[in-house]
Amino acid sequence: MTADDKRTRVLVGVDVGSTSARAGAFDATGRMLASASVGFDVNKPATDHLEHDSEQIWQAVAAAVRRALADGGIDAGRVAGLAFDATCSLVMLDAAGRPASVSTTGADRWNVVMWADHRAIAEAAQITRTGHRALAYVGGTMSPEMELPKLLWLKRHLPAAWGRYGMAFDLADYLTWRATGVPAVSACTVTCKWAYLNHDDGWQRDLLAAIGLGDMLDHLRIPARALQLGTRAGMLAAEAAAALGLPAGIAVGTGLIDAHAGGLGVLAGVAGDRLDESLAVIGGTSTCHMALSPNPRAVPGVWGPYFGAMMPGLWLTEGGQSATGSLLDHVLDLHAEGRALTGDRHGRVIAHIQERKRVEGPGYAHELLVLPDFHGNRSPLADPTLRGAIHGLTLDSSFESLAQLYHATAVGIVYGTRHIIDALNAQGYRIGRLHLTGGHAKNALLVQLYADATGCEVVLPREADGVLLGSALAAAAASGVHADLAAAGRAMVHDGLRIAPNGAAVAVHDRGYRAFHLAIAQRRALVELLNGPA
């Protein structure tokens, strides 16, 4: 491919999140040309059960791609490659590739166990108790958000459905299969969510046998080896091309988990010693924290180290918070003033907070403290049974009380990120720079809090959507527009605005963060007391 050809080629990245599919078209320099989003449903048949419809997701993907090209006036013939990222949700199909139910309702439409589904807490604990060596690569504790506990739950609780299953995919791999017809699995998805050891011998068959999933690989026709990132998974098949409005035969890159695409979209241009200082923070419904190193670093309570799960040849350490943007939504829903708001609810509350902070300074609402673990703690405490806490409530039910609670929740979310940074730095990282992308990068309150409450510089990407850009990098490498992911990163990933910590605010948050740790210790004592013998 000549230099002139590269300049005119378009890369399409598709991101499937918790409630919508988004498509972005990029040029070879990483400039976004157009994007579009189409929503889909979440089914909640029981507490801790969250499900999707894979066919509805595919239709949303197709509509988003077509709309992005149309809105950007982009000739589909210019598209050189396509790649997908998605939440780490589990897709179940029968042997013919048709949806097979994962739901207690029995409806085949609901054939995807969503990433945030926590039905498999007991199964995750059972896997942790095996003490298998693979646990050393997930922070020592298996999470119910990973796929083995979910598969074990399905086999145990829906045995008739288990008998019908013939295929299983992480969502990104399902989308790649729909696009190419190739039942491949990505080194990103299976290493991070299926206890596949990419640096060693792959599938841990002794672990699968020990937990009752010894038949999983054969029964569900899961490939023996994972495809490495930056490689081509296959070519776009005719039927999928017609649905997407793209030319058949273009390259389809190996897919990624959505947060890992975001990490790629902000860190792929970082090299050398700066890697140890840089943390990708991908914030949306939940938040993921990605750190890369040439050396494996095991961090208690933090997932990884994963080899080649985001960048070939590098080890990934992954922290996370299961509820962040969704927690801010929840706070608005909890409060009468929040429920009464219409339109841009977050924007209205944030505008009020920013005005109050201009008057009161960085100590605004400092007597309120929130532990944000309303959906458990993914990192670094690695305990899905933990619950959130709010200290400092009064009888005030005004809009101002809502604003103070919202601010304290945002602060608690960022303290959770600081807790993860501390855990990483204790194992050899020197994190001082946060590369922020996702929905949180569009929230002016959170952006400044990430700087002030961690003491780190915050770097926003030139292109606002680092997640879609990450998938476009995978498409660029697969199609030959760039030689590999590293070359794509150098050409397409660019820093934008930088935000420094406010010195006065840092001192306030140092005190608040000490209180945060005290509250964690008090919660631990309370839980032990409440759950102890009568």
C-alpha positions as CSV (number, residue, x, y, z in Angstrom):
1,M,0.0,0.0,0.0
2,T,1.5,3.3,-1.1
3,A,1.7,6.4,1.1
4,D,-1.0,8.0,-1.1
5,D,-3.2,5.0,-0.6
6,K,-2.8,5.2,3.2
7,R,-3.8,8.8,3.3
8,T,-7.1,8.1,1.6
9,R,-8.0,5.0,3.5
10,V,-10.6,4.9,6.3
11,L,-10.5,2.6,9.4
12,V,-13.8,1.8,11.1
13,G,-13.8,1.0,14.8
14,V,-16.9,-0.4,16.5
15,D,-17.5,-0.2,20.3
16,V,-20.3,-2.1,22.0
17,G,-20.9,-0.8,25.5
18,S,-23.5,-1.5,28.1
19,T,-26.4,0.1,26.4
20,S,-25.3,1.1,22.9
21,A,-23.2,0.3,19.8
22,R,-21.0,3.1,18.5
23,A,-19.1,3.2,15.2
24,G,-16.3,5.6,14.3
25,A,-14.6,6.3,11.1
26,F,-10.9,7.5,11.2
27,D,-8.2,8.4,8.8
28,A,-4.7,7.0,9.0
29,T,-3.5,9.9,11.3
30,G,-6.2,9.0,13.9
31,R,-8.5,11.9,13.1
32,M,-12.1,10.9,13.6
33,L,-14.2,11.7,10.5
34,A,-17.6,10.6,11.7
35,S,-19.4,8.6,14.4
36,A,-22.8,7.3,15.3
37,S,-24.5,5.5,18.1
38,V,-27.5,3.1,18.3
39,G,-29.0,1.8,21.6
40,F,-30.1,-1.7,22.7
41,D,-31.8,-3.2,25.6
42,V,-30.8,-4.6,29.0
43,N,-33.0,-7.2,30.6
44,K,-33.1,-7.5,34.4
45,P,-35.1,-10.6,35.3
46,A,-33.8,-10.9,38.9
47,T,-31.4,-9.2,41.3
48,D,-27.8,-9.2,40.0
49,H,-29.0,-10.7,36.6
50,L,-28.3,-8.5,33.6
51,E,-28.8,-9.8,30.0
52,H,-28.6,-8.7,26.4
53,D,-29.9,-9.9,23.0
54,S,-27.0,-10.6,20.7
55,E,-29.1,-10.2,17.5
56,Q,-30.3,-6.8,18.7
57,I,-26.7,-5.9,19.4
58,W,-25.6,-6.9,15.9
59,Q,-28.4,-4.9,14.3
60,A,-27.4,-1.9,16.4
61,V,-23.8,-2.4,15.2
62,A,-24.9,-2.5,11.6
63,A,-27.1,0.6,11.9
64,A,-24.3,2.5,13.7
65,V,-21.7,1.7,11.0
66,R,-24.1,2.7,8.2
67,R,-25.1,5.9,9.9
68,A,-21.5,6.9,10.6
69,L,-20.5,6.5,7.0
70,A,-23.7,8.4,5.8
71,D,-23.3,11.2,8.3
72,G,-19.6,11.7,7.3
73,G,-20.3,11.5,3.6
74,I,-17.7,8.7,3.4
75,D,-17.6,6.4,0.4
76,A,-17.6,2.8,1.8
77,G,-15.1,1.9,-0.9
78,R,-12.4,3.9,1.0
79,V,-12.7,1.6,4.1
80,A,-9.7,-0.6,4.4
81,G,-10.4,-2.4,7.7
82,L,-12.8,-2.9,10.6
83,A,-12.4,-4.1,14.2
84,F,-14.6,-4.5,17.2
85,D,-14.4,-3.9,20.9
86,A,-17.1,-4.8,23.4
87,T,-17.8,-5.2,27.0
88,C,-16.6,-8.6,28.5
89,S,-20.1,-10.1,28.2
90,L,-20.7,-13.8,27.6
91,V,-22.7,-14.8,24.4
92,M,-24.2,-18.3,24.2
93,L,-25.4,-19.9,21.0
94,D,-26.6,-23.4,20.0
95,A,-24.6,-25.6,17.7
96,A,-26.1,-23.9,14.6
97,G,-25.1,-20.5,15.9
98,R,-28.5,-19.4,17.0
99,P,-29.2,-17.6,20.3
100,A,-29.7,-19.9,23.3
101,S,-31.1,-18.5,26.5
102,V,-29.0,-17.6,29.5
103,S,-32.0,-16.3,31.3
104,T,-34.2,-17.6,34.1
105,T,-37.1,-16.6,31.9
106,G,-36.1,-19.2,29.3
107,A,-36.4,-16.7,26.4
108,D,-33.7,-17.4,23.7
109,R,-33.7,-13.7,22.9
110,W,-31.7,-13.1,26.1
111,N,-28.6,-15.1,25.3
112,V,-25.9,-12.7,26.6
113,V,-24.8,-12.5,30.3
114,M,-23.8,-8.9,30.7
115,W,-20.4,-8.0,32.1
116,A,-22.0,-6.4,35.2
117,D,-24.1,-9.5,36.0
118,H,-23.1,-10.7,39.5
119,R,-25.2,-13.9,39.6
120,A,-22.1,-16.0,39.8
121,I,-20.5,-14.7,43.1
122,A,-20.6,-18.2,44.7
123,E,-19.0,-19.8,41.6
124,A,-16.3,-17.2,41.5
125,A,-15.5,-17.9,45.2
126,Q,-15.4,-21.7,44.4
127,I,-12.8,-21.0,41.7
128,T,-10.8,-18.9,44.0
129,R,-10.7,-21.7,46.6
130,T,-8.9,-24.0,44.1
131,G,-5.7,-21.9,44.5
132,H,-4.8,-22.7,40.9
133,R,-1.8,-20.9,39.5
134,A,-3.9,-19.0,37.0
135,L,-5.3,-17.0,39.9
136,A,-1.9,-15.3,40.3
137,Y,-2.7,-13.6,37.0
138,V,-6.1,-12.1,38.2
139,G,-4.9,-10.6,41.4
140,G,-5.4,-13.8,43.4
141,T,-9.2,-13.6,43.3
142,M,-11.7,-14.8,40.6
143,S,-14.3,-12.1,39.8
144,P,-18.0,-12.9,39.1
145,E,-17.5,-10.5,36.1
146,M,-15.3,-13.0,34.4
147,E,-16.5,-15.8,32.1
148,L,-15.6,-19.0,33.9
149,P,-17.9,-18.3,36.9
150,K,-20.7,-17.3,34.6
151,L,-20.3,-20.5,32.5
152,L,-20.2,-22.6,35.7
153,W,-23.4,-20.8,36.9
154,L,-25.2,-21.6,33.6
155,K,-24.1,-25.3,33.8
156,R,-25.2,-25.6,37.4
157,H,-28.5,-23.6,37.3
158,L,-29.7,-24.0,33.7
159,P,-28.7,-27.6,32.8
160,A,-31.3,-27.9,30.0
161,A,-29.9,-24.8,28.4
162,W,-26.3,-26.1,28.9
163,G,-27.3,-29.1,26.9
164,R,-28.4,-26.9,24.0
165,Y,-25.3,-24.7,23.9
166,G,-22.8,-25.4,21.1
167,M,-20.8,-22.2,21.0
168,A,-19.7,-19.5,23.5
169,F,-18.0,-16.2,22.8
170,D,-16.8,-13.1,24.6
171,L,-18.9,-10.4,23.0
172,A,-16.0,-8.9,20.9
173,D,-15.2,-12.3,19.6
174,Y,-18.9,-12.9,18.8
175,L,-18.9,-9.7,16.7
176,T,-15.8,-10.8,14.9
177,W,-17.4,-14.2,14.1
178,R,-20.6,-12.5,12.8
179,A,-18.4,-10.3,10.6
180,T,-16.1,-13.1,9.2
181,G,-17.6,-16.5,10.0
182,V,-14.3,-17.4,11.7
183,P,-14.9,-18.7,15.3
184,A,-11.7,-17.1,16.6
185,V,-10.9,-15.9,20.1
186,S,-8.7,-12.9,21.0
187,A,-5.7,-12.9,23.3
188,C,-7.3,-9.9,24.9
189,T,-10.6,-11.5,25.8
190,V,-9.6,-15.0,26.8
191,T,-6.4,-13.9,28.7
192,C,-8.3,-11.3,30.7
193,K,-11.6,-13.0,31.3
194,W,-11.2,-16.8,30.7
195,A,-8.0,-17.7,32.7
196,Y,-6.1,-18.3,29.5
197,L,-2.4,-17.9,30.1
198,N,-1.2,-16.2,26.9
199,H,2.5,-16.2,28.1
200,D,2.5,-19.9,28.8
201,D,0.4,-22.9,27.6
202,G,-2.9,-21.3,27.0
203,W,-6.0,-23.0,28.3
204,Q,-5.7,-24.4,31.9
205,R,-7.5,-27.7,31.4
206,D,-6.7,-28.9,34.9
207,L,-8.5,-25.8,36.3
208,L,-11.5,-26.4,34.0
209,A,-11.7,-30.0,35.2
210,A,-11.4,-29.1,38.8
211,I,-14.3,-26.7,38.7
212,G,-16.6,-28.9,36.7
213,L,-16.0,-27.3,33.3
214,G,-13.8,-30.0,31.8
215,D,-16.1,-30.4,28.8
216,M,-16.2,-26.6,28.1
217,L,-13.7,-26.4,25.3
218,D,-15.1,-29.3,23.3
219,H,-18.7,-28.8,24.1
220,L,-18.7,-25.1,23.2
221,R,-16.2,-25.5,20.2
222,I,-13.8,-23.0,21.6
223,P,-10.5,-22.6,19.6
224,A,-7.4,-24.1,21.1
225,R,-5.3,-21.0,20.5
226,A,-6.0,-17.3,20.7
227,L,-5.3,-14.8,18.0
228,Q,-2.8,-12.2,19.0
229,L,-3.7,-8.5,18.9
230,G,-2.8,-6.5,15.8
231,T,-3.4,-9.5,13.5
232,R,-6.2,-10.2,11.0
233,A,-9.0,-12.4,12.3
234,G,-10.5,-12.8,8.8
235,M,-12.1,-11.0,5.9
236,L,-15.5,-9.4,6.0
237,A,-18.0,-11.9,4.7
238,A,-20.6,-11.0,2.1
239,E,-23.7,-11.3,4.4
240,A,-22.1,-9.2,7.1
241,A,-20.8,-6.7,4.5
242,A,-24.4,-6.2,3.2
243,A,-25.6,-5.6,6.7
244,L,-22.8,-3.1,7.6
245,G,-22.8,-1.3,4.3
246,L,-19.1,-2.1,3.7
247,P,-17.2,-3.9,0.9
248,A,-16.9,-7.6,1.3
249,G,-13.3,-8.9,1.7
250,I,-11.9,-6.0,3.7
251,A,-9.7,-6.9,6.7
252,V,-11.3,-7.5,10.1
253,G,-8.9,-7.1,13.0
254,T,-8.7,-9.3,16.1
255,G,-11.1,-7.8,18.7
256,L,-10.6,-6.3,22.1
257,I,-12.5,-5.7,25.3
258,D,-13.9,-2.1,25.3
259,A,-11.7,-0.8,28.2
260,H,-8.6,-2.4,26.5
261,A,-9.5,-0.6,23.3
262,G,-9.6,2.6,25.3
263,G,-6.2,1.8,26.9
264,L,-4.8,1.2,23.4
265,G,-6.3,4.5,22.2
266,V,-4.5,6.5,24.7
267,L,-1.3,4.5,25.6
268,A,-0.3,3.0,22.2
269,G,1.7,6.2,21.5
270,V,3.5,6.1,24.9
271,A,7.0,4.5,24.8
272,G,10.0,3.6,27.0
273,D,10.3,4.8,30.6
274,R,7.1,6.8,30.3
275,L,5.1,3.6,30.4
276,D,5.7,3.1,34.1
277,E,4.5,6.6,34.8
278,S,1.3,6.4,32.7
279,L,-2.1,5.0,33.6
280,A,-5.0,4.8,31.2
281,V,-8.3,5.5,32.9
282,I,-11.3,4.5,30.8
283,G,-14.4,5.9,32.6
284,G,-18.0,5.3,31.7
285,T,-20.7,3.1,33.4
286,S,-17.7,1.6,35.2
287,T,-14.0,2.5,35.2
288,C,-11.0,0.5,34.1
289,H,-7.4,1.3,34.8
290,M,-4.7,0.1,32.5
291,A,-0.9,0.1,33.1
292,L,1.7,-1.4,30.8
293,S,5.2,-2.7,31.5
294,P,7.8,-4.8,29.8
295,N,8.0,-6.8,33.0
296,P,5.2,-8.8,34.8
297,R,4.1,-7.1,38.0
298,A,1.6,-9.0,40.2
299,V,-0.5,-6.5,42.2
300,P,-2.7,-8.0,45.0
301,G,-6.4,-7.4,44.2
302,V,-5.6,-6.1,40.7
303,W,-6.1,-8.2,37.6
304,G,-3.1,-9.4,35.7
305,P,-0.3,-9.4,34.8
306,Y,-1.6,-10.3,31.4
307,F,0.9,-10.9,28.6
308,G,0.0,-9.4,25.2
309,A,-3.6,-8.6,26.2
310,M,-3.4,-5.0,25.1
311,M,-0.1,-4.5,23.4
312,P,2.0,-7.3,21.9
313,G,5.1,-8.0,24.0
314,L,4.0,-6.0,27.0
315,W,2.4,-7.0,30.3
316,L,-0.9,-5.4,31.3
317,T,-2.1,-4.8,34.8
318,E,-5.8,-3.9,35.1
319,G,-7.6,-2.3,37.9
320,G,-11.3,-1.4,37.9
321,Q,-14.4,0.0,39.6
322,S,-17.6,-1.8,38.8
323,A,-19.9,1.2,39.2
324,T,-18.8,4.8,38.6
325,G,-20.9,6.6,35.9
326,S,-23.8,4.2,36.9
327,L,-23.3,5.2,40.5
328,L,-23.7,8.9,39.7
329,D,-26.9,8.0,37.8
330,H,-28.0,6.1,40.9
331,V,-27.4,9.0,43.2
332,L,-29.6,11.2,41.0
333,D,-32.3,8.5,41.1
334,L,-32.1,8.1,44.9
335,H,-32.7,11.8,45.6
336,A,-36.1,13.4,45.1
337,E,-34.5,16.4,43.6
338,G,-32.6,14.2,41.2
339,R,-35.7,12.3,40.1
340,A,-37.5,15.6,39.4
341,L,-34.8,16.8,37.0
342,T,-35.4,16.5,33.3
343,G,-33.0,16.9,30.3
344,D,-29.3,16.9,31.1
345,R,-29.6,16.0,34.8
346,H,-25.8,15.6,35.3
347,G,-25.1,18.9,33.5
348,R,-27.5,20.9,35.7
349,V,-26.1,19.4,38.9
350,I,-22.5,19.9,37.8
351,A,-23.1,23.5,36.9
352,H,-24.5,24.2,40.4
353,I,-21.5,22.4,42.0
354,Q,-19.0,24.4,39.9
355,E,-20.6,27.7,40.9
356,R,-20.6,26.7,44.6
357,K,-17.0,25.7,44.4
358,R,-16.1,29.0,42.9
359,V,-17.6,30.6,46.0
360,E,-16.5,28.1,48.7
361,G,-13.3,26.8,47.2
362,P,-12.0,23.2,47.2
363,G,-13.4,22.4,50.6
364,Y,-17.0,22.3,49.2
365,A,-19.0,19.5,50.8
366,H,-15.9,18.1,52.5
367,E,-17.9,16.8,55.5
368,L,-19.7,14.2,53.2
369,L,-17.7,11.0,52.5
370,V,-18.8,8.2,50.1
371,L,-17.4,4.7,49.8
372,P,-18.4,4.0,46.1
373,D,-18.5,0.2,46.3
374,F,-22.3,0.0,45.7
375,H,-21.7,-2.9,43.3
376,G,-18.8,-4.4,45.1
377,N,-15.1,-3.6,44.9
378,R,-13.3,-4.9,41.9
379,S,-9.9,-3.4,42.8
380,P,-7.8,-3.4,44.9
381,L,-9.9,-5.0,47.6
382,A,-11.3,-7.6,45.2
383,D,-14.5,-8.2,47.1
384,P,-17.8,-8.3,45.1
385,T,-19.8,-8.5,48.3
386,L,-18.7,-5.1,49.7
387,R,-21.3,-2.4,49.7
388,G,-21.1,1.4,49.6
389,A,-21.5,3.8,52.5
390,I,-22.3,7.5,52.9
391,H,-21.1,9.4,55.9
392,G,-22.4,12.9,56.9
393,L,-26.1,12.9,55.8
394,T,-28.5,15.4,57.3
395,L,-32.2,16.0,57.1
396,D,-31.7,18.5,54.3
397,S,-33.5,17.4,51.1
398,S,-32.9,20.5,49.0
399,F,-31.3,20.7,45.6
400,E,-28.1,21.8,47.3
401,S,-28.1,18.6,49.3
402,L,-28.3,16.7,46.1
403,A,-25.4,18.7,44.7
404,Q,-23.3,18.0,47.8
405,L,-24.0,14.2,47.6
406,Y,-23.2,14.1,43.9
407,H,-19.9,15.9,44.5
408,A,-19.0,13.6,47.4
409,T,-19.8,10.6,45.2
410,A,-17.6,11.9,42.4
411,V,-14.8,12.4,45.0
412,G,-15.3,8.9,46.3
413,I,-15.0,7.5,42.8
414,V,-11.7,9.3,42.3
415,Y,-10.4,8.2,45.7
416,G,-11.1,4.7,44.5
417,T,-8.9,5.3,41.5
418,R,-6.2,6.7,43.9
419,H,-6.4,3.5,45.9
420,I,-5.7,1.5,42.8
421,I,-2.8,3.8,41.9
422,D,-1.3,3.3,45.4
423,A,-1.5,-0.5,44.9
424,L,0.2,-0.2,41.5
425,N,3.0,2.1,42.7
426,A,3.7,-0.3,45.6
427,Q,4.7,-2.9,43.0
428,G,7.1,-0.8,41.0
429,Y,4.9,1.5,38.9
430,R,5.5,5.3,39.2
431,I,2.1,6.5,38.1
432,G,2.0,10.3,37.8
433,R,0.0,10.8,34.6
434,L,-3.6,9.7,33.9
435,H,-4.6,9.3,30.3
436,L,-8.4,9.8,30.7
437,T,-10.9,8.8,28.1
438,G,-14.6,7.7,27.9
439,G,-17.6,9.4,29.4
440,H,-15.7,10.7,32.4
441,A,-13.5,12.8,30.1
442,K,-16.6,14.8,29.1
443,N,-17.5,15.6,32.7
444,A,-15.6,18.8,33.7
445,L,-16.1,18.1,37.4
446,L,-14.6,14.6,37.2
447,V,-11.7,15.7,35.0
448,Q,-10.5,18.3,37.5
449,L,-11.2,15.9,40.4
450,Y,-9.0,13.2,38.8
451,A,-6.1,15.7,38.9
452,D,-6.8,17.3,42.3
453,A,-7.7,14.1,44.3
454,T,-4.9,11.9,42.9
455,G,-2.2,14.6,42.5
456,C,-1.6,13.4,39.0
457,E,-1.5,15.2,35.7
458,V,-4.5,14.4,33.6
459,V,-4.0,14.1,29.8
460,L,-7.0,14.1,27.5
461,P,-6.6,12.5,24.0
462,R,-6.7,14.7,20.9
463,E,-9.6,12.7,19.7
464,A,-12.3,12.6,22.4
465,D,-13.1,8.9,21.9
466,G,-10.1,6.8,22.8
467,V,-12.1,3.6,22.8
468,L,-13.3,3.9,19.2
469,L,-9.8,5.0,18.2
470,G,-8.3,1.9,19.9
471,S,-10.5,-0.4,17.7
472,A,-9.5,1.7,14.6
473,L,-5.8,1.0,15.5
474,A,-6.6,-2.7,15.5
475,A,-8.2,-2.2,12.0
476,A,-5.2,-0.3,10.8
477,A,-2.8,-3.0,11.8
478,A,-5.0,-5.8,10.4
479,S,-5.4,-4.1,7.0
480,G,-1.8,-3.1,6.5
481,V,-2.5,0.7,6.6
482,H,0.1,0.6,9.4
483,A,2.6,-2.2,9.9
484,D,1.5,-3.2,13.4
485,L,-0.2,-1.8,16.5
486,A,3.0,0.0,17.7
487,A,3.2,1.8,14.3
488,A,-0.5,2.5,14.3
489,G,-0.1,4.0,17.8
490,R,2.8,6.3,16.7
491,A,0.8,7.5,13.8
492,M,-2.7,7.8,15.2
493,V,-2.6,8.4,19.0
494,H,-2.0,12.1,20.0
495,D,-2.3,13.9,23.3
496,G,-4.6,16.8,23.7
497,L,-5.4,19.0,26.7
498,R,-3.4,18.6,29.9
499,I,-4.8,19.4,33.4
500,A,-2.6,20.0,36.3
501,P,-3.6,19.5,40.0
502,N,-4.8,22.5,41.9
503,G,-2.3,22.8,44.9
504,A,-4.9,24.0,47.3
505,A,-7.3,21.3,46.4
506,V,-4.6,18.6,46.7
507,A,-4.2,19.4,50.4
508,V,-8.0,19.1,51.0
509,H,-8.1,15.8,49.2
510,D,-5.0,14.4,51.0
511,R,-7.1,14.8,54.2
512,G,-10.2,13.4,52.6
513,Y,-8.3,10.4,51.3
514,R,-7.0,9.6,54.8
515,A,-10.7,9.7,56.0
516,F,-11.5,7.4,53.0
517,H,-9.1,4.8,54.3
518,L,-10.4,5.2,57.9
519,A,-14.0,4.6,56.6
520,I,-12.8,1.4,54.7
521,A,-11.3,0.1,58.0
522,Q,-14.5,1.0,59.9
523,R,-16.7,-0.8,57.3
524,R,-14.5,-3.9,57.6
525,A,-15.1,-3.9,61.3
526,L,-18.8,-3.3,61.0
527,V,-19.2,-6.1,58.4
528,E,-17.3,-8.6,60.7
529,L,-19.6,-7.6,63.6
530,L,-22.8,-7.7,61.6
531,N,-22.0,-11.0,60.0
532,G,-20.5,-12.7,63.1
533,P,-22.2,-15.2,65.4
534,A,-25.3,-13.9,67.2
